[in-house]
Amino acid sequence: MNFLGVIGDVLWILALSIMAGASRMSWGKIGKDLKVPVLWSPSGATVWRAPRVVALVFLPLFAFLLSLWLMLGSREPMGLELAIILLCVRATLAAIFAVVHLAQIRRALNQLVDEGQIKL
């Protein structure tokens, strides 16, 4: 295991903990029978709503599985240049997933509040 691989692991752990914390906070605010908006058109109209468990767990679970795949790839023997590139890819993807998940939850909660389905 190399030092750059450990840094990538730490970044993914931070991103996944942020995602899990946001999902956990939202879980208590959203009723279990409520359909949560998860996909919007460019005009802002809701395209797809999903059950609470799908809306709050799918993206963090997908990110976790991707992080495992990238972690296994970073454990292969490689040169310094490739290790740095892989670290940059892992850091960028971790940040993107965390920001997308936070934005999705914020938008869904705001929409549910505007519709009067939940109270924050």
N, C-alpha and C positions, 0 to 999 in steps of 0.2 A: 504494500500500500504506500502510495506516495503522498507527499504533503499537499499537492494541488488537488488530489482526489478527496482528501479530508476537508479542504476548504469548500469544495463543491458540495460535499455532504452536509456541511454546516449550513450553507446557503439554502439548500433544499429543506432542511429541517426547519429553518426559520420561516420559509415561505409556507410550508405545510402547516406549521403551527398557527400562523396568521389566518390561513384559510379555515382551519378547524375551529379556531376561536370565533371567527365571524359566523360560521355555520351554527355553532353552538349557541351564540347569542341570538341569532335569528330563529332558531328552533323553538325557543320558548315564546316568542312573540307571534308566531304563525300557528294557527289552529291546524290540527291534523287532517281535517277534511277540506282544507282550503287549497285551491289550485294556485300555484305561485307562477307569476310570469317569468319566463326564462329566455325568451327570444323576441326581439323587436325588429320591425322593419326600419329601413333608413328614415322613413317619415315619422317614426315614433310609435306606430300602432303595434299592439301586442300581437305577435304571430303565433306563439305557442305558450301554453301554460302546462305545468307539470305538478304532480303531487309533491308535497313538502319534502319527502325523503329523496326523490329524484333531483329536485331543484337544489337542495342543499348539500347533497352527498356526491353527486356524479362527478363534478369538476374536481373536487379535492381527491376523490378516489382515482380518477384518470391521471391527475398530476402525480399522485403517489406511485402508481404503476410505471409511469414514464420515468420518474426519478430512480426507481429500482433498475430499470433497463439502462439508464445512463450511468448509474453507479457501477453496474457490472462492466460496462464498457470502459470505464475509467480505471478499472483494476487490471486491465490487460497491459502487458509490457509495451511501452511506447517511448518515443523520443520526447525531449522537452518541448519542442515546438507543438507537437500534436497534443501533449498534455495541457499546454496553455490554451490552445484552441478549444479543447473539450471543456476546460474550466469556464471559458468565456461563454460557450454555448449553454452549459448548465446554469451559470449565474443569470444569463439573460432569460432563459426559459422559466426559471424559478420566479424571477421578478414579474414576468409577463403573466404567468398563471395567477399569482397572488393579486396583482392589480385587476385583472379581468374578473376574478371571483369577487373581490370587494366591490367593484363597480356594478356587477350583476346583482349582488345582494342589496346594495344601496338603492339601485333603481327599482328593484322588485318591492322592497319595503316602502319606498316613497309612493309607488303606484298603489299598493294595497292600502296605504293610509289615505290617499286621495279618493279611493273608491269607498272608503269607510268600512273596510273589512277587518282592519286591525287598528289598534291604538298603540302608539309608541310611548 
